[in-house]
Amino acid sequence: MKVKSAFKKYTCWFEFFINPDELFPEIFPGTKSVDVRAAILSEQQVVLWSGVVSVKVNEFGIFPEPKQARELPVPDTIKKMFLLELRRYIKPQKAFL
């Protein structure tokens, strides 16, 4: 799924994909781990970052791996936009994971 997001002076495109074959068993009762293939693109469709982000999902929320989020080679504003859009992408699919 491709999503366009704008905040302050930044406009980016985010691509997300969950491969159903890569779902992991529950780590703790009620907590699932999912690998999401993601990409951050500039407004001109130039890839700024591409990779896999681990996300834990439980009844209380959706939690991307903090270490991976910190290591993204983009400005902090784009990191926040990325995490927000990632949660928005996963939320409707949460019941099916």
A tleap script that builds the chain and sets N, CA, C and O, in Angstrom:
source leaprc.protein.ff14SB
mol = sequence {
  NMET LYS VAL LYS SER ALA PHE LYS LYS TYR
  THR CYS TRP PHE GLU PHE PHE ILE ASN PRO
  ASP GLU LEU PHE PRO GLU ILE PHE PRO GLY
  THR LYS SER VAL ASP VAL ARG ALA ALA ILE
  LEU SER GLU GLN GLN VAL VAL LEU TRP SER
  GLY VAL VAL SER VAL LYS VAL ASN GLU PHE
  GLY ILE PHE PRO GLU PRO LYS GLN ALA ARG
  GLU LEU PRO VAL PRO ASP THR ILE LYS LYS
  MET PHE LEU LEU GLU LEU ARG ARG TYR ILE
  LYS PRO GLN LYS ALA PHE CLEU
}
set mol.1.N position { 0.841 -1.156 0.000 }
set mol.1.CA position { 0.000 0.000 0.000 }
set mol.1.C position { 0.896 1.231 0.000 }
set mol.1.O position { 1.882 1.292 0.735 }
set mol.2.N position { 0.556 2.192 -0.812 }
set mol.2.CA position { 1.339 3.415 -0.915 }
set mol.2.C position { 0.531 4.568 -0.320 }
set mol.2.O position { -0.640 4.752 -0.654 }
set mol.3.N position { 1.164 5.341 0.562 }
set mol.3.CA position { 0.483 6.418 1.276 }
set mol.3.C position { 1.296 7.699 1.146 }
set mol.3.O position { 2.518 7.685 1.298 }
set mol.4.N position { 0.609 8.813 0.865 }
set mol.4.CA position { 1.273 10.112 0.814 }
set mol.4.C position { 0.979 10.849 2.112 }
set mol.4.O position { -0.161 10.877 2.576 }
set mol.5.N position { 2.016 11.447 2.695 }
set mol.5.CA position { 1.859 12.152 3.954 }
set mol.5.C position { 2.631 13.469 3.892 }
set mol.5.O position { 3.745 13.523 3.371 }
set mol.6.N position { 2.028 14.525 4.426 }
set mol.6.CA position { 2.687 15.831 4.456 }
set mol.6.C position { 2.591 16.405 5.855 }
set mol.6.O position { 1.540 16.350 6.495 }
set mol.7.N position { 3.702 16.956 6.323 }
set mol.7.CA position { 3.743 17.615 7.618 }
set mol.7.C position { 4.849 18.648 7.591 }
set mol.7.O position { 5.976 18.353 7.191 }
set mol.8.N position { 4.528 19.859 8.015 }
set mol.8.CA position { 5.451 20.993 7.968 }
set mol.8.C position { 5.985 21.132 6.549 }
set mol.8.O position { 5.195 21.249 5.612 }
set mol.9.N position { 7.288 21.121 6.367 }
set mol.9.CA position { 7.848 21.295 5.022 }
set mol.9.C position { 8.145 19.970 4.316 }
set mol.9.O position { 8.694 19.965 3.215 }
set mol.10.N position { 7.790 18.866 4.934 }
set mol.10.CA position { 8.104 17.550 4.372 }
set mol.10.C position { 6.870 16.916 3.726 }
set mol.10.O position { 5.779 16.928 4.297 }
set mol.11.N position { 7.060 16.375 2.551 }
set mol.11.CA position { 6.036 15.570 1.897 }
set mol.11.C position { 6.723 14.283 1.460 }
set mol.11.O position { 7.710 14.318 0.724 }
set mol.12.N position { 6.202 13.155 1.911 }
set mol.12.CA position { 6.825 11.860 1.621 }
set mol.12.C position { 5.766 10.847 1.213 }
set mol.12.O position { 4.579 10.998 1.498 }
set mol.13.N position { 6.238 9.821 0.543 }
set mol.13.CA position { 5.422 8.647 0.230 }
set mol.13.C position { 5.959 7.494 1.057 }
set mol.13.O position { 7.169 7.350 1.230 }
set mol.14.N position { 5.053 6.677 1.563 }
set mol.14.CA position { 5.442 5.490 2.334 }
set mol.14.C position { 4.804 4.273 1.687 }
set mol.14.O position { 3.623 4.292 1.343 }
set mol.15.N position { 5.582 3.222 1.522 }
set mol.15.CA position { 5.070 1.947 1.005 }
set mol.15.C position { 5.176 0.909 2.106 }
set mol.15.O position { 6.205 0.788 2.770 }
set mol.16.N position { 4.079 0.149 2.293 }
set mol.16.CA position { 4.042 -0.898 3.312 }
set mol.16.C position { 3.513 -2.183 2.713 }
set mol.16.O position { 2.650 -2.165 1.835 }
set mol.17.N position { 4.042 -3.312 3.199 }
set mol.17.CA position { 3.553 -4.612 2.763 }
set mol.17.C position { 3.828 -5.643 3.851 }
set mol.17.O position { 4.949 -5.758 4.347 }
set mol.18.N position { 2.797 -6.384 4.212 }
set mol.18.CA position { 2.947 -7.491 5.157 }
set mol.18.C position { 2.818 -8.779 4.359 }
set mol.18.O position { 1.795 -9.022 3.718 }
set mol.19.N position { 3.845 -9.593 4.400 }
set mol.19.CA position { 3.800 -10.884 3.737 }
set mol.19.C position { 3.153 -11.881 4.692 }
set mol.19.O position { 3.699 -12.142 5.764 }
set mol.20.N position { 1.993 -12.447 4.326 }
set mol.20.CA position { 1.314 -13.365 5.252 }
set mol.20.C position { 2.135 -14.605 5.598 }
set mol.20.O position { 1.863 -15.257 6.606 }
set mol.21.N position { 3.129 -14.941 4.787 }
set mol.21.CA position { 3.969 -16.103 5.076 }
set mol.21.C position { 5.010 -15.810 6.150 }
set mol.21.O position { 5.634 -16.730 6.678 }
set mol.22.N position { 5.202 -14.522 6.478 }
set mol.22.CA position { 6.240 -14.139 7.435 }
set mol.22.C position { 5.671 -13.765 8.799 }
set mol.22.O position { 6.336 -13.059 9.558 }
set mol.23.N position { 4.480 -14.208 9.131 }
set mol.23.CA position { 3.927 -13.949 10.452 }
set mol.23.C position { 4.601 -14.882 11.445 }
set mol.23.O position { 4.812 -16.059 11.155 }
set mol.24.N position { 4.934 -14.364 12.599 }
set mol.24.CA position { 5.636 -15.141 13.600 }
set mol.24.C position { 4.671 -15.593 14.693 }
set mol.24.O position { 3.661 -14.931 14.932 }
set mol.25.N position { 4.961 -16.694 15.348 }
set mol.25.CA position { 4.090 -17.126 16.445 }
set mol.25.C position { 4.121 -16.117 17.590 }
set mol.25.O position { 4.983 -15.239 17.638 }
set mol.26.N position { 3.188 -16.255 18.492 }
set mol.26.CA position { 3.090 -15.332 19.616 }
set mol.26.C position { 4.337 -15.396 20.490 }
set mol.26.O position { 4.796 -16.479 20.855 }
set mol.27.N position { 4.880 -14.227 20.821 }
set mol.27.CA position { 6.056 -14.144 21.685 }
set mol.27.C position { 5.613 -14.365 23.124 }
set mol.27.O position { 6.153 -15.214 23.834 }
set mol.28.N position { 4.631 -13.593 23.534 }
set mol.28.CA position { 3.973 -13.721 24.826 }
set mol.28.C position { 2.506 -13.970 24.522 }
set mol.28.O position { 2.057 -13.648 23.422 }
set mol.29.N position { 1.750 -14.523 25.439 }
set mol.29.CA position { 0.324 -14.728 25.157 }
set mol.29.C position { -0.351 -13.402 24.776 }
set mol.29.O position { -0.330 -12.437 25.540 }
set mol.30.N position { -0.943 -13.377 23.591 }
set mol.30.CA position { -1.643 -12.183 23.125 }
set mol.30.C position { -0.778 -11.186 22.369 }
set mol.30.O position { -1.299 -10.189 21.870 }
set mol.31.N position { 0.530 -11.422 22.268 }
set mol.31.CA position { 1.426 -10.510 21.556 }
set mol.31.C position { 1.991 -11.204 20.325 }
set mol.31.O position { 2.607 -12.265 20.427 }
set mol.32.N position { 1.777 -10.601 19.169 }
set mol.32.CA position { 2.278 -11.153 17.908 }
set mol.32.C position { 3.359 -10.249 17.354 }
set mol.32.O position { 3.342 -9.039 17.580 }
set mol.33.N position { 4.291 -10.826 16.635 }
set mol.33.CA position { 5.350 -10.067 15.982 }
set mol.33.C position { 5.163 -10.189 14.477 }
set mol.33.O position { 4.929 -11.280 13.956 }
set mol.34.N position { 5.270 -9.062 13.786 }
set mol.34.CA position { 5.065 -9.017 12.344 }
set mol.34.C position { 6.220 -8.245 11.723 }
set mol.34.O position { 6.641 -7.219 12.256 }
set mol.35.N position { 6.734 -8.735 10.598 }
set mol.35.CA position { 7.733 -7.990 9.832 }
set mol.35.C position { 7.029 -7.283 8.682 }
set mol.35.O position { 6.323 -7.907 7.890 }
set mol.36.N position { 7.228 -5.987 8.605 }
set mol.36.CA position { 6.591 -5.178 7.562 }
set mol.36.C position { 7.679 -4.676 6.628 }
set mol.36.O position { 8.635 -4.033 7.060 }
set mol.37.N position { 7.524 -4.976 5.344 }
set mol.37.CA position { 8.438 -4.419 4.352 }
set mol.37.C position { 7.987 -2.980 4.105 }
set mol.37.O position { 6.819 -2.729 3.807 }
set mol.38.N position { 8.914 -2.052 4.231 }
set mol.38.CA position { 8.557 -0.642 4.128 }
set mol.38.C position { 9.586 0.111 3.303 }
set mol.38.O position { 10.739 -0.301 3.179 }
set mol.39.N position { 9.135 1.229 2.742 }
set mol.39.CA position { 10.017 2.128 2.001 }
set mol.39.C position { 9.562 3.557 2.245 }
set mol.39.O position { 8.368 3.837 2.354 }
set mol.40.N position { 10.527 4.447 2.328 }
set mol.40.CA position { 10.244 5.877 2.449 }
set mol.40.C position { 10.750 6.520 1.167 }
set mol.40.O position { 11.919 6.385 0.805 }
set mol.41.N position { 9.845 7.224 0.485 }
set mol.41.CA position { 10.190 7.875 -0.772 }
set mol.41.C position { 9.975 9.377 -0.659 }
set mol.41.O position { 9.092 9.836 0.066 }
set mol.42.N position { 10.784 10.134 -1.377 }
set mol.42.CA position { 10.606 11.586 -1.390 }
set mol.42.C position { 9.415 11.930 -2.273 }
set mol.42.O position { 8.803 11.048 -2.876 }
set mol.43.N position { 9.096 13.202 -2.344 }
set mol.43.CA position { 7.974 13.644 -3.167 }
set mol.43.C position { 8.216 13.337 -4.646 }
set mol.43.O position { 7.266 13.145 -5.406 }
set mol.44.N position { 9.483 13.291 -5.051 }
set mol.44.CA position { 9.838 12.984 -6.442 }
set mol.44.C position { 10.012 11.482 -6.674 }
set mol.44.O position { 10.537 11.078 -7.712 }
set mol.45.N position { 9.581 10.652 -5.723 }
set mol.45.CA position { 9.637 9.192 -5.809 }
set mol.45.C position { 11.064 8.636 -5.754 }
set mol.45.O position { 11.325 7.561 -6.293 }
set mol.46.N position { 11.974 9.342 -5.119 }
set mol.46.CA position { 13.339 8.861 -4.908 }
set mol.46.C position { 13.352 8.110 -3.576 }
set mol.46.O position { 12.870 8.624 -2.567 }
set mol.47.N position { 13.898 6.907 -3.572 }
set mol.47.CA position { 13.909 6.087 -2.356 }
set mol.47.C position { 14.899 6.668 -1.351 }
set mol.47.O position { 16.094 6.779 -1.628 }
set mol.48.N position { 14.382 7.037 -0.180 }
set mol.48.CA position { 15.233 7.534 0.910 }
set mol.48.C position { 15.685 6.393 1.808 }
set mol.48.O position { 16.796 6.404 2.337 }
set mol.49.N position { 14.806 5.407 1.971 }
set mol.49.CA position { 15.113 4.240 2.793 }
set mol.49.C position { 14.180 3.099 2.392 }
set mol.49.O position { 13.025 3.322 2.030 }
set mol.50.N position { 14.699 1.882 2.462 }
set mol.50.CA position { 13.903 0.695 2.186 }
set mol.50.C position { 14.411 -0.433 3.069 }
set mol.50.O position { 15.619 -0.623 3.216 }
set mol.51.N position { 13.479 -1.181 3.659 }
set mol.51.CA position { 13.899 -2.270 4.533 }
set mol.51.C position { 12.733 -2.924 5.227 }
set mol.51.O position { 11.579 -2.756 4.831 }
set mol.52.N position { 13.046 -3.678 6.277 }
set mol.52.CA position { 12.037 -4.415 7.035 }
set mol.52.C position { 11.988 -3.851 8.453 }
set mol.52.O position { 13.022 -3.613 9.076 }
set mol.53.N position { 10.768 -3.643 8.950 }
set mol.53.CA position { 10.568 -3.128 10.301 }
set mol.53.C position { 9.780 -4.170 11.090 }
set mol.53.O position { 8.746 -4.648 10.624 }
set mol.54.N position { 10.257 -4.521 12.269 }
set mol.54.CA position { 9.550 -5.451 13.148 }
set mol.54.C position { 8.534 -4.677 13.974 }
set mol.54.O position { 8.831 -3.614 14.520 }
set mol.55.N position { 7.329 -5.232 14.055 }
set mol.55.CA position { 6.249 -4.586 14.787 }
set mol.55.C position { 5.608 -5.612 15.706 }
set mol.55.O position { 5.315 -6.733 15.290 }
set mol.56.N position { 5.393 -5.227 16.950 }
set mol.56.CA position { 4.682 -6.089 17.895 }
set mol.56.C position { 3.252 -5.574 18.019 }
set mol.56.O position { 3.014 -4.372 18.140 }
set mol.57.N position { 2.312 -6.509 17.988 }
set mol.57.CA position { 0.893 -6.165 18.051 }
set mol.57.C position { 0.261 -6.932 19.200 }
set mol.57.O position { 0.406 -8.150 19.300 }
set mol.58.N position { -0.451 -6.203 20.077 }
set mol.58.CA position { -1.208 -6.861 21.135 }
set mol.58.C position { -2.514 -6.115 21.358 }
set mol.58.O position { -2.840 -5.203 20.598 }
set mol.59.N position { -3.260 -6.483 22.377 }
set mol.59.CA position { -4.563 -5.867 22.605 }
set mol.59.C position { -4.467 -4.395 22.981 }
set mol.59.O position { -5.456 -3.672 22.860 }
set mol.60.N position { -3.310 -3.934 23.433 }
set mol.60.CA position { -3.145 -2.550 23.866 }
set mol.60.C position { -2.669 -1.614 22.772 }
set mol.60.O position { -2.817 -0.398 22.897 }
set mol.61.N position { -2.099 -2.157 21.697 }
set mol.61.CA position { -1.647 -1.275 20.632 }
set mol.61.C position { -0.689 -1.924 19.652 }
set mol.61.O position { -0.495 -3.140 19.636 }
set mol.62.N position { -0.100 -1.064 18.837 }
set mol.62.CA position { 0.823 -1.454 17.788 }
set mol.62.C position { 2.153 -0.771 18.092 }
set mol.62.O position { 2.215 0.454 18.191 }
set mol.63.N position { 3.219 -1.564 18.241 }
set mol.63.CA position { 4.490 -1.029 18.708 }
set mol.63.C position { 5.630 -1.393 17.766 }
set mol.63.O position { 6.118 -2.522 17.811 }
set mol.64.N position { 6.073 -0.458 16.903 }
set mol.64.CA position { 7.253 -0.708 16.069 }
set mol.64.C position { 8.496 -0.813 16.953 }
set mol.64.O position { 8.548 -0.238 18.040 }
set mol.65.N position { 9.474 -1.540 16.482 }
set mol.65.CA position { 10.725 -1.730 17.231 }
set mol.65.C position { 11.451 -0.385 17.356 }
set mol.65.O position { 11.829 0.193 16.337 }
set mol.66.N position { 11.657 0.131 18.580 }
set mol.66.CA position { 12.257 1.464 18.754 }
set mol.66.C position { 13.670 1.592 18.183 }
set mol.66.O position { 14.022 2.630 17.624 }
set mol.67.N position { 14.475 0.541 18.324 }
set mol.67.CA position { 15.857 0.602 17.839 }
set mol.67.C position { 15.888 0.803 16.326 }
set mol.67.O position { 16.688 1.588 15.818 }
set mol.68.N position { 15.020 0.096 15.609 }
set mol.68.CA position { 14.970 0.236 14.158 }
set mol.68.C position { 14.499 1.628 13.753 }
set mol.68.O position { 14.989 2.196 12.777 }
set mol.69.N position { 13.554 2.172 14.501 }
set mol.69.CA position { 13.044 3.511 14.194 }
set mol.69.C position { 14.133 4.569 14.397 }
set mol.69.O position { 14.242 5.506 13.606 }
set mol.70.N position { 14.928 4.422 15.442 }
set mol.70.CA position { 16.009 5.384 15.707 }
set mol.70.C position { 17.068 5.361 14.614 }
set mol.70.O position { 17.682 6.387 14.322 }
set mol.71.N position { 17.283 4.206 14.015 }
set mol.71.CA position { 18.367 4.055 13.035 }
set mol.71.C position { 17.986 4.472 11.616 }
set mol.71.O position { 18.826 4.394 10.719 }
set mol.72.N position { 16.762 4.908 11.385 }
set mol.72.CA position { 16.365 5.347 10.047 }
set mol.72.C position { 17.194 6.568 9.647 }
set mol.72.O position { 17.308 7.511 10.431 }
set mol.73.N position { 17.775 6.570 8.444 }
set mol.73.CA position { 18.649 7.677 8.027 }
set mol.73.C position { 17.869 8.846 7.421 }
set mol.73.O position { 18.199 9.318 6.333 }
set mol.74.N position { 16.844 9.306 8.118 }
set mol.74.CA position { 16.018 10.422 7.656 }
set mol.74.C position { 15.815 11.390 8.821 }
set mol.74.O position { 16.047 11.018 9.972 }
set mol.75.N position { 15.386 12.626 8.546 }
set mol.75.CA position { 15.136 13.573 9.639 }
set mol.75.C position { 14.064 13.072 10.615 }
set mol.75.O position { 13.231 12.238 10.260 }
set mol.76.N position { 14.098 13.586 11.838 }
set mol.76.CA position { 13.180 13.139 12.885 }
set mol.76.C position { 11.713 13.324 12.510 }
set mol.76.O position { 10.878 12.491 12.860 }
set mol.77.N position { 11.393 14.394 11.810 }
set mol.77.CA position { 10.006 14.629 11.409 }
set mol.77.C position { 9.513 13.512 10.496 }
set mol.77.O position { 8.377 13.056 10.632 }
set mol.78.N position { 10.351 13.071 9.574 }
set mol.78.CA position { 9.968 11.985 8.669 }
set mol.78.C position { 9.853 10.668 9.440 }
set mol.78.O position { 8.995 9.844 9.121 }
set mol.79.N position { 10.700 10.458 10.447 }
set mol.79.CA position { 10.587 9.260 11.285 }
set mol.79.C position { 9.232 9.215 11.973 }
set mol.79.O position { 8.580 8.172 12.007 }
set mol.80.N position { 8.812 10.351 12.523 }
set mol.80.CA position { 7.517 10.409 13.202 }
set mol.80.C position { 6.374 10.166 12.225 }
set mol.80.O position { 5.417 9.462 12.546 }
set mol.81.N position { 6.473 10.746 11.036 }
set mol.81.CA position { 5.456 10.522 10.004 }
set mol.81.C position { 5.407 9.040 9.628 }
set mol.81.O position { 4.329 8.470 9.458 }
set mol.82.N position { 6.586 8.422 9.501 }
set mol.82.CA position { 6.671 7.013 9.140 }
set mol.82.C position { 6.000 6.129 10.190 }
set mol.82.O position { 5.229 5.232 9.846 }
set mol.83.N position { 6.289 6.379 11.467 }
set mol.83.CA position { 5.704 5.569 12.541 }
set mol.83.C position { 4.187 5.749 12.605 }
set mol.83.O position { 3.454 4.787 12.834 }
set mol.84.N position { 3.729 6.955 12.407 }
set mol.84.CA position { 2.290 7.222 12.407 }
set mol.84.C position { 1.601 6.480 11.263 }
set mol.84.O position { 0.573 5.835 11.472 }
set mol.85.N position { 2.157 6.566 10.064 }
set mol.85.CA position { 1.551 5.891 8.908 }
set mol.85.C position { 1.649 4.374 9.032 }
set mol.85.O position { 0.750 3.660 8.586 }
set mol.86.N position { 2.727 3.875 9.630 }
set mol.86.CA position { 2.872 2.434 9.852 }
set mol.86.C position { 1.763 1.917 10.767 }
set mol.86.O position { 1.162 0.878 10.493 }
set mol.87.N position { 1.499 2.635 11.841 }
set mol.87.CA position { 0.409 2.231 12.750 }
set mol.87.C position { -0.939 2.301 12.048 }
set mol.87.O position { -1.781 1.420 12.225 }
set mol.88.N position { -1.147 3.344 11.254 }
set mol.88.CA position { -2.406 3.469 10.502 }
set mol.88.C position { -2.582 2.321 9.510 }
set mol.88.O position { -3.701 1.863 9.280 }
set mol.89.N position { -1.487 1.862 8.929 }
set mol.89.CA position { -1.545 0.755 7.971 }
set mol.89.C position { -1.907 -0.558 8.664 }
set mol.89.O position { -2.699 -1.339 8.136 }
set mol.90.N position { -1.340 -0.801 9.829 }
set mol.90.CA position { -1.529 -2.074 10.516 }
set mol.90.C position { -2.879 -2.146 11.250 }
set mol.90.O position { -3.460 -3.226 11.358 }
set mol.91.N position { -3.374 -1.030 11.746 }
set mol.91.CA position { -4.571 -1.032 12.586 }
set mol.91.C position { -5.769 -1.759 11.971 }
set mol.91.O position { -6.370 -2.583 12.661 }
set mol.92.N position { -6.153 -1.503 10.715 }
set mol.92.CA position { -7.290 -2.234 10.149 }
set mol.92.C position { -7.035 -3.735 9.953 }
set mol.92.O position { -7.976 -4.524 9.869 }
set mol.93.N position { -5.746 -4.121 9.881 }
set mol.93.CA position { -5.397 -5.520 9.645 }
set mol.93.C position { -5.152 -6.278 10.943 }
set mol.93.O position { -4.933 -7.489 10.926 }
set mol.94.N position { -5.189 -5.579 12.053 }
set mol.94.CA position { -4.837 -6.165 13.337 }
set mol.94.C position { -5.655 -7.420 13.662 }
set mol.94.O position { -5.113 -8.380 14.210 }
set mol.95.N position { -6.926 -7.424 13.340 }
set mol.95.CA position { -7.785 -8.577 13.638 }
set mol.95.C position { -7.417 -9.808 12.821 }
set mol.95.O position { -7.728 -10.929 13.222 }
set mol.96.N position { -6.760 -9.615 11.681 }
set mol.96.CA position { -6.442 -10.732 10.796 }
set mol.96.C position { -5.036 -11.274 10.971 }
set mol.96.O position { -4.690 -12.296 10.379 }
set mol.97.N position { -4.222 -10.607 11.772 }
set mol.97.CA position { -2.840 -11.046 11.967 }
set mol.97.C position { -2.755 -12.210 12.934 }
set mol.97.O position { -1.662 -12.704 13.212 }
savepdb mol mol.pdb
quit
